[in-house]
Structure formats: structure tokens, C-alpha cells
Amino acid sequence: MMKRIALFGGSFDPVHSDHINIIKSCKENLNFDEVWIMPAYVNPFKTLSTSSVTQRLDMLKIAVKDLDYVKVKTYEISKQTSSFTYDTVKYYKTKYPEISFSFVMGSDQLDNFEKWDHFNQLIKEIDFKVFLRKKDFNQKIVDKYNLQTFEFENNFLSSTKIRNLVDLNLQIKEVNDYVNNNLMYLYERVENKMDEKRYFHSLNVGQMAMELARLNNYDLNKALIAGTLHDIAKRWSEPQMKEYLKKYNKELLKEPKPTWHSFVGAFHLKHDWLFSDKEIIQAVYNHTVGSKDMSILDMIVFCADKISSERDYDGVERLRALVKSDLLTGFKELLKNQYEIAVKKHSKTTIGKGLTEAYNFWIMEKN
């Protein structure tokens, strides 16, 4: 009896739980012996992949690590050009004539199905198994080519949704952690939600935080992540920020509005990005006015924000040198400066509880 293998192609940018549920259904319900996943270098119907080849392969390996009947094949992704299903099918059928292949696709691809390269030959070369990913699908195409359709445990996810932080609670946790720890999909998640100046400031703070981490023997990647994401909510509207503060900590509404973005950014990372690293979340929370409980990472991000490479206020060179030579001393100097500027601009009664407590603890008590 011929071995039956399902070929499953796509961008997998990123792979998500619905991809895995389709794979499991191929084994459990359609009785395939194996499923071969074939990530495309660039999907012919997409202009660009937003993650690297290595990252997509890493995520796939994480997602299928417990599925011994799954193999990740690099035939398409290693070509470094658009991949055409017809070429791939011909390649595998020629190389493995003793195997019976079928091609797995999602119903969301049916609208473009007849536009696939060498379609008339392709439809004769291999049979297609169509998994119903959406409630509405192109029944005409299904009927026209007598395609088999299958339901599966469907979360109605898409890679686009995942990149835009939608339904992350349904995503594979280990893959989501990988995405967060590698600062992936920054365009969708950060860049298009702020102006260019603020975005480049964020990148600069990430780089400065990494430099300070190196000088203080701290985790470089954590510093890069926390620094890059410190201003993630900076350009949110006041109603948006107010909504988050009401939801997660109403007391913070009493703090000055210019500080809200740091608290909201921390809540956003925790509840929307599903960051599990408490140190990173805390560093974002504390980056504006500090607190009594400042960790090394908190101080790194607090300082990096105020001495990043594009900052050019009077005295910044001296402060950069000070922070780089002694993080704690530099942090205290920057905190003291911030407090004094805030008092001069406003008054001690309106600068907020957070800055006052941080100042009293680190400057008044510690000195």
C-alpha cells in the first residue's frame, strides 16, 4: 500500500494554532501517514514576508515539536524566490514516485485558486483537500473541480490577525513567546501606530538600553526589548489610555497625563501582547517617573530613554558619560533633574505620586 502524504504549503508568517489543527486533522481524520509543511519564501500572491526565513522555520519547529508525523520541508523557502505549487508538486512526485501525495489548502485560497501558476496542469497532477477556514467560501470553485472539503477545530485565526495582536489567547504560547522575544512584526504592532520621530526614538532607546546592559552585565535581549517597546503607547489617544487605566488600575488616573503612556504600555504588553516576562513589563511601567522599587533593567530603560543617541539637550553628553560609567549614580542624577524640572514647570502638589515617591526614596533617603 502506498504511503499517503499531505503537502501543506503557505507563508506561515507566523504559524498559528489553526495551522496545527489542520495538520492534526490530516492525521487523525484523513488518515495521512505524514504531513509535510512547505513554507514559501514569498507567496506569489503576497509582495513581502515580514519575518526572516530562519524565524519562520524556527516557529514551525516549535509548533510541531510534539508531532512526530510532521516534517518541515525547505524546498520552496530555500529557493529565495516566489514559489509555485505546480513546480513543487512536480518536484516531489518525480522524486518520490512511490508516494501518494495530496495537497492541503485553506478555503480562504479558493477565490484565487484558478490564478495559480499552471493551474490547468496542476489540477490534474494532484488532488486537493480543502479545509474550511471561514464560514463563507467559494462553493462554485469547490463544485467546479469536485474538491473535497473538511471541517476542523477552527479558531478562525489568521497570520494577519496574529501580527496585529488579535486573538493572541488562541495562539500557540511558545510561538507567541518567540515572536515577543525576537521583537517581530514591529511594523504592524508599533511603527504604524506612532510618528516616525517617536519610532526612531524607540529604536534608539532599545540600542542604548542594550549598550547599558552590556556595561552592567545584564541580559542584552531583555534590555533591547524593554527599551524598544518603552513608548509603545506614547501616541495613543487620551480616551484610549483612559480606558486601559480604568480597566487595569483606576488609581493611576490621578497621575499626570504625560506619565500615563508608561503604565498603559505595560498593561498593553501584558494583556494584548501576552508578554510573560514581568521584568520587561515592569521596566516599561517605570520608565517615565521611576519608583521606589527599581530593578537594574528599570534603571537601564529609564536612563536609556533620557540619553538616547538623538537627544541633544544641554548637558546630555555629560549625563551619557555618567550613566555609562555608573548606572545608579546616573539614574539618580537623571531622576533628580526630572523632579526639579517638573517642580519648576508645575508644583510639588501636581507632579504626581509616582515621581514624588521615587524622588523621596532615591534622592532624599538614599543620600
Salt bridges, closest charged atoms under 4 A:
GLU34 OE2 - LYS3 NZ 2.91
GLU34 OE1 - LYS71 NZ 3.69
ASP66 OD2 - LYS65 NZ 3.93
ASP108 OD2 - ARG133 NH1 3.73
GLU114 OE2 - LYS144 NZ 2.71
ASP117 OD2 - HIS118 ND1 2.53
GLU125 OE2 - LYS90 NZ 3.36
GLU125 OE1 - LYS93 NZ 3.09
ASP127 OD2 - LYS129 NZ 3.03
ASP167 OD2 - LYS161 NZ 3.62
ASP177 OD2 - LYS173 NZ 2.64
GLU188 OE2 - ARG163 NE 3.09
ASP195 OD1 - ARG235 NE 2.49
GLU211 OE2 - LYS324 NZ 3.01
ASP231 OD2 - ARG198 NH1 2.64
ASP231 OD2 - HIS201 NE2 3.72
ASP231 OD2 - HIS230 NE2 3.24
ASP231 OD1 - HIS261 NE2 3.19
ASP231 OD1 - HIS287 NE2 3.22
GLU238 OE2 - LYS257 NZ 3.07
GLU251 OE1 - LYS254 NZ 3.07
ASP272 OD2 - HIS268 ND1 2.66
ASP277 OD2 - LYS222 NZ 3.22
GLU279 OE2 - LYS222 NZ 3.01
ASP305 OD1 - HIS201 NE2 2.89
ASP305 OD1 - HIS230 NE2 3.26
ASP305 OD2 - LYS306 NZ 3.52
ASP305 OD1 - ARG311 NH2 3.21
GLU310 OE2 - HIS201 ND1 2.50
GLU317 OE2 - ARG320 NH1 3.10
GLU333 OE2 - ARG318 NH2 3.22
GLU340 OE2 - LYS336 NZ 3.08
